Amino acid sequence: MEPDMRQQVFDFIRPFREPNIWGRSKTLCPAFSLRKDLSLSADEFDHLMNDFFLLFQVDASHYDHLAYFPEDSYSMPVRIMRQLGLRVGATPPSSPRPLTIGMLIAAACAGRWPRQD
């Protein structure tokens, strides 16, 4: 793994961190979970990932947004009703795959998103 690429990915993610109530932000490391540690909506994550693929020239052909954000497969009315705590007949989404900075670093170094078999 190229140290410079690691730093570039850290620099790319840094502006998206939100400070906690004490004004501190979680330290960036390869295990940093984008889904858990950044307070972004699924649409914001979609934009973040698109920007990542463009900036780092990563082939995104094997990236599956729904693997990391399965709840996006619901239609908008179903998502709204679920957010309101209402039960709807749609099946619950599968558990999302983890998405970490380490994965972004590996993809940036390889120039492609890894295959998920």
DRENTORFI-837847 format. One record per residue (C-alpha): x, y, z; residue number from 0; residue in three letters. Coordinates in steps of 0.1 Angstrom, whole numbers. Example, Ala and Ser with C-alpha at 12.3 -4.5 7.8 and 13.67 -1.06 7.14 Angstrom:
2
<pt><c1>123</c1><c2>-45</c2><c3>78</c3><seq>0</seq><type>ala</type></pt>
<pt><c1>137</c1><c2>-11</c2><c3>71</c3><seq>1</seq><type>ser</type></pt>
This chain:
117
<pt><c1>0</c1><c2>0</c2><c3>0</c3><seq>0</seq><type>met</type></pt>
<pt><c1>14</c1><c2>33</c2><c3>-10</c3><seq>1</seq><type>glu</type></pt>
<pt><c1>17</c1><c2>57</c2><c3>20</c3><seq>2</seq><type>pro</type></pt>
<pt><c1>10</c1><c2>87</c2><c3>-3</c3><seq>3</seq><type>asp</type></pt>
<pt><c1>-23</c1><c2>71</c2><c3>-15</c3><seq>4</seq><type>met</type></pt>
<pt><c1>-33</c1><c2>63</c2><c3>21</c3><seq>5</seq><type>arg</type></pt>
<pt><c1>-28</c1><c2>100</c2><c3>30</c3><seq>6</seq><type>gln</type></pt>
<pt><c1>-47</c1><c2>111</c2><c3>-1</c3><seq>7</seq><type>gln</type></pt>
<pt><c1>-77</c1><c2>89</c2><c3>9</c3><seq>8</seq><type>val</type></pt>
<pt><c1>-75</c1><c2>102</c2><c3>45</c3><seq>9</seq><type>phe</type></pt>
<pt><c1>-75</c1><c2>138</c2><c3>31</c3><seq>10</seq><type>asp</type></pt>
<pt><c1>-105</c1><c2>130</c2><c3>9</c3><seq>11</seq><type>phe</type></pt>
<pt><c1>-125</c1><c2>117</c2><c3>39</c3><seq>12</seq><type>ile</type></pt>
<pt><c1>-114</c1><c2>142</c2><c3>65</c3><seq>13</seq><type>arg</type></pt>
<pt><c1>-139</c1><c2>170</c2><c3>56</c3><seq>14</seq><type>pro</type></pt>
<pt><c1>-168</c1><c2>146</c2><c3>60</c3><seq>15</seq><type>phe</type></pt>
<pt><c1>-161</c1><c2>139</c2><c3>97</c3><seq>16</seq><type>arg</type></pt>
<pt><c1>-184</c1><c2>155</c2><c3>122</c3><seq>17</seq><type>glu</type></pt>
<pt><c1>-171</c1><c2>165</c2><c3>156</c3><seq>18</seq><type>pro</type></pt>
<pt><c1>-188</c1><c2>149</c2><c3>186</c3><seq>19</seq><type>asn</type></pt>
<pt><c1>-203</c1><c2>171</c2><c3>214</c3><seq>20</seq><type>ile</type></pt>
<pt><c1>-168</c1><c2>177</c2><c3>228</c3><seq>21</seq><type>trp</type></pt>
<pt><c1>-156</c1><c2>190</c2><c3>195</c3><seq>22</seq><type>gly</type></pt>
<pt><c1>-134</c1><c2>160</c2><c3>187</c3><seq>23</seq><type>arg</type></pt>
<pt><c1>-136</c1><c2>139</c2><c3>155</c3><seq>24</seq><type>ser</type></pt>
<pt><c1>-128</c1><c2>102</c2><c3>154</c3><seq>25</seq><type>lys</type></pt>
<pt><c1>-93</c1><c2>95</c2><c3>143</c3><seq>26</seq><type>thr</type></pt>
<pt><c1>-89</c1><c2>83</c2><c3>107</c3><seq>27</seq><type>leu</type></pt>
<pt><c1>-74</c1><c2>48</c2><c3>103</c3><seq>28</seq><type>cys</type></pt>
<pt><c1>-80</c1><c2>20</c2><c3>78</c3><seq>29</seq><type>pro</type></pt>
<pt><c1>-106</c1><c2>4</c2><c3>101</c3><seq>30</seq><type>ala</type></pt>
<pt><c1>-127</c1><c2>37</c2><c3>102</c3><seq>31</seq><type>phe</type></pt>
<pt><c1>-162</c1><c2>27</c2><c3>91</c3><seq>32</seq><type>ser</type></pt>
<pt><c1>-177</c1><c2>51</c2><c3>66</c3><seq>33</seq><type>leu</type></pt>
<pt><c1>-212</c1><c2>40</c2><c3>73</c3><seq>34</seq><type>arg</type></pt>
<pt><c1>-210</c1><c2>41</c2><c3>111</c3><seq>35</seq><type>lys</type></pt>
<pt><c1>-185</c1><c2>69</c2><c3>117</c3><seq>36</seq><type>asp</type></pt>
<pt><c1>-197</c1><c2>95</c2><c3>92</c3><seq>37</seq><type>leu</type></pt>
<pt><c1>-231</c1><c2>110</c2><c3>96</c3><seq>38</seq><type>ser</type></pt>
<pt><c1>-241</c1><c2>111</c2><c3>60</c3><seq>39</seq><type>leu</type></pt>
<pt><c1>-273</c1><c2>100</c2><c3>43</c3><seq>40</seq><type>ser</type></pt>
<pt><c1>-273</c1><c2>72</c2><c3>18</c3><seq>41</seq><type>ala</type></pt>
<pt><c1>-276</c1><c2>98</c2><c3>-10</c3><seq>42</seq><type>asp</type></pt>
<pt><c1>-246</c1><c2>117</c2><c3>4</c3><seq>43</seq><type>glu</type></pt>
<pt><c1>-226</c1><c2>85</c2><c3>5</c3><seq>44</seq><type>phe</type></pt>
<pt><c1>-236</c1><c2>78</c2><c3>-31</c3><seq>45</seq><type>asp</type></pt>
<pt><c1>-221</c1><c2>112</c2><c3>-40</c3><seq>46</seq><type>his</type></pt>
<pt><c1>-190</c1><c2>106</c2><c3>-19</c3><seq>47</seq><type>leu</type></pt>
<pt><c1>-184</c1><c2>73</c2><c3>-36</c3><seq>48</seq><type>met</type></pt>
<pt><c1>-189</c1><c2>88</c2><c3>-70</c3><seq>49</seq><type>asn</type></pt>
<pt><c1>-164</c1><c2>116</c2><c3>-62</c3><seq>50</seq><type>asp</type></pt>
<pt><c1>-140</c1><c2>89</c2><c3>-49</c3><seq>51</seq><type>phe</type></pt>
<pt><c1>-142</c1><c2>69</c2><c3>-81</c3><seq>52</seq><type>phe</type></pt>
<pt><c1>-136</c1><c2>100</c2><c3>-102</c3><seq>53</seq><type>leu</type></pt>
<pt><c1>-109</c1><c2>116</c2><c3>-81</c3><seq>54</seq><type>leu</type></pt>
<pt><c1>-89</c1><c2>84</c2><c3>-77</c3><seq>55</seq><type>phe</type></pt>
<pt><c1>-97</c1><c2>70</c2><c3>-111</c3><seq>56</seq><type>gln</type></pt>
<pt><c1>-110</c1><c2>37</c2><c3>-97</c3><seq>57</seq><type>val</type></pt>
<pt><c1>-130</c1><c2>13</c2><c3>-119</c3><seq>58</seq><type>asp</type></pt>
<pt><c1>-164</c1><c2>11</c2><c3>-102</c3><seq>59</seq><type>ala</type></pt>
<pt><c1>-178</c1><c2>-17</c2><c3>-123</c3><seq>60</seq><type>ser</type></pt>
<pt><c1>-178</c1><c2>-42</c2><c3>-93</c3><seq>61</seq><type>his</type></pt>
<pt><c1>-191</c1><c2>-16</c2><c3>-67</c3><seq>62</seq><type>tyr</type></pt>
<pt><c1>-226</c1><c2>-24</c2><c3>-56</c3><seq>63</seq><type>asp</type></pt>
<pt><c1>-241</c1><c2>5</c2><c3>-36</c3><seq>64</seq><type>his</type></pt>
<pt><c1>-270</c1><c2>-17</c2><c3>-24</c3><seq>65</seq><type>leu</type></pt>
<pt><c1>-245</c1><c2>-41</c2><c3>-8</c3><seq>66</seq><type>ala</type></pt>
<pt><c1>-234</c1><c2>-13</c2><c3>15</c3><seq>67</seq><type>tyr</type></pt>
<pt><c1>-268</c1><c2>5</c2><c3>17</c3><seq>68</seq><type>phe</type></pt>
<pt><c1>-295</c1><c2>-22</c2><c3>12</c3><seq>69</seq><type>pro</type></pt>
<pt><c1>-322</c1><c2>0</c2><c3>25</c3><seq>70</seq><type>glu</type></pt>
<pt><c1>-319</c1><c2>21</c2><c3>-7</c3><seq>71</seq><type>asp</type></pt>
<pt><c1>-336</c1><c2>-7</c2><c3>-26</c3><seq>72</seq><type>ser</type></pt>
<pt><c1>-369</c1><c2>4</c2><c3>-11</c3><seq>73</seq><type>tyr</type></pt>
<pt><c1>-391</c1><c2>28</c2><c3>-29</c3><seq>74</seq><type>ser</type></pt>
<pt><c1>-393</c1><c2>63</c2><c3>-14</c3><seq>75</seq><type>met</type></pt>
<pt><c1>-427</c1><c2>59</c2><c3>2</c3><seq>76</seq><type>pro</type></pt>
<pt><c1>-416</c1><c2>26</c2><c3>19</c3><seq>77</seq><type>val</type></pt>
<pt><c1>-384</c1><c2>43</c2><c3>32</c3><seq>78</seq><type>arg</type></pt>
<pt><c1>-404</c1><c2>73</c2><c3>46</c3><seq>79</seq><type>ile</type></pt>
<pt><c1>-429</c1><c2>50</c2><c3>63</c3><seq>80</seq><type>met</type></pt>
<pt><c1>-400</c1><c2>29</c2><c3>78</c3><seq>81</seq><type>arg</type></pt>
<pt><c1>-383</c1><c2>62</c2><c3>91</c3><seq>82</seq><type>gln</type></pt>
<pt><c1>-416</c1><c2>71</c2><c3>107</c3><seq>83</seq><type>leu</type></pt>
<pt><c1>-416</c1><c2>37</c2><c3>124</c3><seq>84</seq><type>gly</type></pt>
<pt><c1>-445</c1><c2>23</c2><c3>105</c3><seq>85</seq><type>leu</type></pt>
<pt><c1>-446</c1><c2>-14</c2><c3>95</c3><seq>86</seq><type>arg</type></pt>
<pt><c1>-448</c1><c2>-21</c2><c3>58</c3><seq>87</seq><type>val</type></pt>
<pt><c1>-450</c1><c2>-54</c2><c3>40</c3><seq>88</seq><type>gly</type></pt>
<pt><c1>-417</c1><c2>-51</c2><c3>22</c3><seq>89</seq><type>ala</type></pt>
<pt><c1>-390</c1><c2>-76</c2><c3>33</c3><seq>90</seq><type>thr</type></pt>
<pt><c1>-363</c1><c2>-61</c2><c3>56</c3><seq>91</seq><type>pro</type></pt>
<pt><c1>-330</c1><c2>-53</c2><c3>38</c3><seq>92</seq><type>pro</type></pt>
<pt><c1>-301</c1><c2>-77</c2><c3>43</c3><seq>93</seq><type>ser</type></pt>
<pt><c1>-273</c1><c2>-66</c2><c3>66</c3><seq>94</seq><type>ser</type></pt>
<pt><c1>-251</c1><c2>-41</c2><c3>50</c3><seq>95</seq><type>pro</type></pt>
<pt><c1>-215</c1><c2>-50</c2><c3>42</c3><seq>96</seq><type>arg</type></pt>
<pt><c1>-188</c1><c2>-30</c2><c3>61</c3><seq>97</seq><type>pro</type></pt>
<pt><c1>-173</c1><c2>-1</c2><c3>42</c3><seq>98</seq><type>leu</type></pt>
<pt><c1>-140</c1><c2>11</c2><c3>56</c3><seq>99</seq><type>thr</type></pt>
<pt><c1>-113</c1><c2>36</c2><c3>46</c3><seq>100</seq><type>ile</type></pt>
<pt><c1>-90</c1><c2>6</c2><c3>42</c3><seq>101</seq><type>gly</type></pt>
<pt><c1>-113</c1><c2>-6</c2><c3>14</c3><seq>102</seq><type>met</type></pt>
<pt><c1>-110</c1><c2>28</c2><c3>-3</c3><seq>103</seq><type>leu</type></pt>
<pt><c1>-72</c1><c2>28</c2><c3>0</c3><seq>104</seq><type>ile</type></pt>
<pt><c1>-70</c1><c2>-7</c2><c3>-14</c3><seq>105</seq><type>ala</type></pt>
<pt><c1>-93</c1><c2>2</c2><c3>-43</c3><seq>106</seq><type>ala</type></pt>
<pt><c1>-74</c1><c2>34</c2><c3>-50</c3><seq>107</seq><type>ala</type></pt>
<pt><c1>-40</c1><c2>15</c2><c3>-51</c3><seq>108</seq><type>cys</type></pt>
<pt><c1>-55</c1><c2>-12</c2><c3>-73</c3><seq>109</seq><type>ala</type></pt>
<pt><c1>-74</c1><c2>12</c2><c3>-96</c3><seq>110</seq><type>gly</type></pt>
<pt><c1>-105</c1><c2>-9</c2><c3>-93</c3><seq>111</seq><type>arg</type></pt>
<pt><c1>-132</c1><c2>-19</c2><c3>-68</c3><seq>112</seq><type>trp</type></pt>
<pt><c1>-126</c1><c2>-55</c2><c3>-56</c3><seq>113</seq><type>pro</type></pt>
<pt><c1>-150</c1><c2>-82</c2><c3>-68</c3><seq>114</seq><type>arg</type></pt>
<pt><c1>-174</c1><c2>-94</c2><c3>-41</c3><seq>115</seq><type>gln</type></pt>
<pt><c1>-180</c1><c2>-131</c2><c3>-49</c3><seq>116</seq><type>asp</type></pt>
